[in-house]
Amino acid sequence: MDESVTLTRLAHQLEEVVGELRGIPVDVERVEDNELVREQITHAVRTAGELRAMHPVGSTERGREEQKSRLRVLDALRRGMTMRTIVHASVLDDPRKAARIRELHAAGDLHRVIDEPIQQLLVFDRTVAFIRITPVPNAPGALVIRQQSLISTLIDLFERTWVRTREITEPAHRLTQREREVLALIAEGRSNSAVARTLSITEAAVGKHVAGVFAKLELPATADDNRRVLAVLAYLRGAAG
């Protein structure tokens, strides 16, 4: 789905809710200082019982800050917080980010993957939500929303997105975007030359992508198995999940 369509749909939903609230104060705070945003999120993590999150890109934190963030999540999980997180498939192209996501998923922060564009979103309980002031990855500041009708709209957006996501544990999620495109065309019965023409790349490039698919799906060459068929089956299981 086109990102502009997703944003337009969300804008219409928010407009409808705001239209119903004319004359009623809407509790939305614009916080432009990233440090203040982090402080408010940290407070919410310490007190909330449930978190819904969407991340179009992986964390930009490094070193000690990343370690602190990871420990905060693990502490919240041990405390009993319920977490569900949707990440864009491109995040898994970074081995470091993918490893962190799988660690948190195994610890109880349930992650799912989506290919269509999504926006940064955090919703704690039905109490407070954080979305970016501008829908650009890593843009500064956030809108801090405490108005219940707006939070309900954001929760509805999250839940409708969640049902379109796929399991992060599927092997196909280790593939890059290009490898997924190649495998999707192979699943349609296309030859390497047909895939090359469709994607406007060389047949040699297709061969490299196919080899990458076999390696990441752990499909060794054997006399008994057709790796293209096995790769397609893995892709179809991932798409169905």
Secondary structure, 3 states (H helix, E strand, C coil): CCHHHHHHHHHHHHHHHHHHCCCCCCCEEEECCHHHHHHHHHHHHHHCCEEEEEECCCCCCCHHHHHHHHHHHHHHHHHCCEEEEEEEHHHHHCHHHHHHHHHHHHHCEEEEEECCCCCCEEEECCCEEEEECCCCCCCCCEEEECCHHHHHHHHHHHHHHHCCCEECCCHHHHCCHHHHHHHHHHHCCCCHHHHHHHHCCCHHHHHHHHHHHHHHCCCCCCCCCCHHHHHHHHHHHHHHC
